Amino acid sequence: MTPLSVMSGSQGDIFWDLPPWMTYAPGFDLGCTIYVANPTDTEKEYALMARLSRGETVISEESLPVFGYAWFKVPPGDFSRLRGALRFPESDADLAVLLVERESQETTDSAAVRLVAPQAAGALPPSWPGTPGATPGASTDWSSLLFMGLPLLMVGMVAMSARQTAQDKKGKPPAGIPSTAAEGRPR
């Protein structure tokens, strides 16, 4: 199994618009935009490989054609934006898209995402308590949020009362008296 490296390729870099963790229902399209950058001063040819794995077990590995071809060129010091969709028969797995440089035939970089089945995902991120797979007894420390939010709330309350006091000191005219008469100006 080829080790994964992220944004470390001297022969090319790959990145995309997918988060590191997302829900995925098997059989549905997973739309994404993949960016392939060529940091060198010569034109390079690359290929994309999609690898779906669970732990050390590779579920599937296949070439991703770009414009109908296995290999595509990227000009020196430039990047290519590739839009498309991927579809897989399984979830609860890690998806890695590998960037292979043609001349050396080596994987130069990769982008990865964890695909989690919707019923296992729930509504909380994977590290939150109550999420399937979270460690028992783990809890979120809300005190830091409280210590940050409470002073902001107090500052807001003081600002509102100071604003109200400043408006009262301006001397609003009593009800029923036009504002020009209260200021002593002729009508």
N, C-alpha and C positions, 0 to 999 in steps of 0.2 A: 504494500500500500504506500503510495506517494505521500510524504508528509505535507501538510497544508502550510502555506506561508501567506501572510496578508500584507499587501503594500510593501513588499520587500524585494521585488524583482528588479534587477539592474537591466534586464532585457525587455521588460514590459510590466505594466501594472494593470490590474482589473479592479473595478469597483462597480457597485450598483445601487439602486434606490430601495432595496429591501431592508427591513430592520433585522437585527440579529435573531429575533424570535417572533414567530407569527403563527396564527392558526391556518390550517390548510386541510380541506376536505379532499380525499383522494378522488382523482378523475376530473377535477375541475382545473381550468386554466389559471396559471399563476403569472399574471402580467408583470413585466419588469423592464427596466432600461439598464443595459449593461454598457459601461464605458471601458474601453481598452485604450491605454495610453502607451505611446512609444517614446521613452525618455532618451533614446540613443540618437546619434546623428546619421544613421542609415535607415532606409526603409526596411521594415520587418514584416514577415508573414507569421500569422498566428492562427491557432485553432482553439475552439472552446470545447471542453469536455464537461458533462454534467455527471456528478457522482452522488448517488443517494446511498447513505450508509446509516447503520444503527450500531453504535459502539465501534468495534473493529470489523464488523461484518458489512461487506459491500453488497447492497441490495441490487443496484443497477449502476452501470457506467456506460455512457453513450456520447457520441460526438454530436455537437450542436451545429448544424449547418448555418452559415451566414450568407445570405443572398444566394442560397442554393449550393454553395461550395463548402468544402471542409476547411479550406484555408482562405484567409483574407489578409489584405495588406493594410498597413497603417504607415503614413508618411513619417519621416523623422521629426521628433519634437512635437508631434500632434497626437490627437486622440480620435477614436471613432465611437459614435453613439449608436448602439444597437438596441432597437425596441423589438419586443416579442413576448411570447408566452411559453411557459413550460407546463407540462402535465405529467403527473406521476401516479402510479397505482397504489401508493402507500403514503402514510403519514407517520407521525411520531418518529421522525428520522431527521438526520442532518443532510442538507443539500449543499454541495460545494460545486461551484463552477470554476474549473481549472483553466488557466491560460497557458497554452503550450506554444513555445517558440519553435518555428520550423527548422532553422539551421542546426540548433543544438538538440532538438527533440526533447527538451526538458520542460517540466512545469515551472514556469517562472513566477507565477503568482496565483492567488485564488481568492474567491469571495464565498462566504458561507452564511447559511441561515438555518435555524432549527425550525422544522415544520411540526406543529403540534395539532393533533386531531381536535376538532371543535368541542366534542364532549369531554375531553380531558383538559381543555384549556380553562373553562369557566370564565369568569369575568376579571380575574386578578392575574398580574404578572407571576411568573413561575416561582419567585422567591417569597411571595407573600404567604402569610399563614392562611390555611384553609384551602390552598391550591393543591390539587393532586400532585404528589411527589415532594411537597415541602416537608422539611424536617419537623417532626413532632416537637411541640413545646417552643418552637421559634415564634417570636412575636415582634411586632414592629414597635420601635421606641418612638412614641408620639410626643415625648417631652420636648424634643428639639423644635418641633413645629409649634408647640404651645408657647415655648419661650421666645420664639421669633414672632408669632402672630399676636400675642397679647400686647406687647409694647406698641405694635403698629395700630392695633385697635384703640389703645389709650391715646395715642397721638392724634388719631382721627377724631376722637370724641372731643379732645381739647381744642383742636382746630375748628370744629363746628361750633363749639360754644364761644370761642373767641370771635368768630365771624358774626355770630348772632349779637354779641355784645357791641361790636363795632357798628353794626347796622342800627342798634338802639341808640348809640351815642350821636349818630348823625342828626338826630332830631327829626324824625318823621312827623309830618303835620297830623294833628288830631283828625279823627274821622269827620267828614263833612266840610272841612275847610280846604279850599283849593290850594295847591302847593305854591303858587305865586304869591298868594296873600300871606301865607305862613312865613315866607322868606322876606316879606316887607317890600316887595317890588310892586310898582303900580300895575294895575290891570290893563 
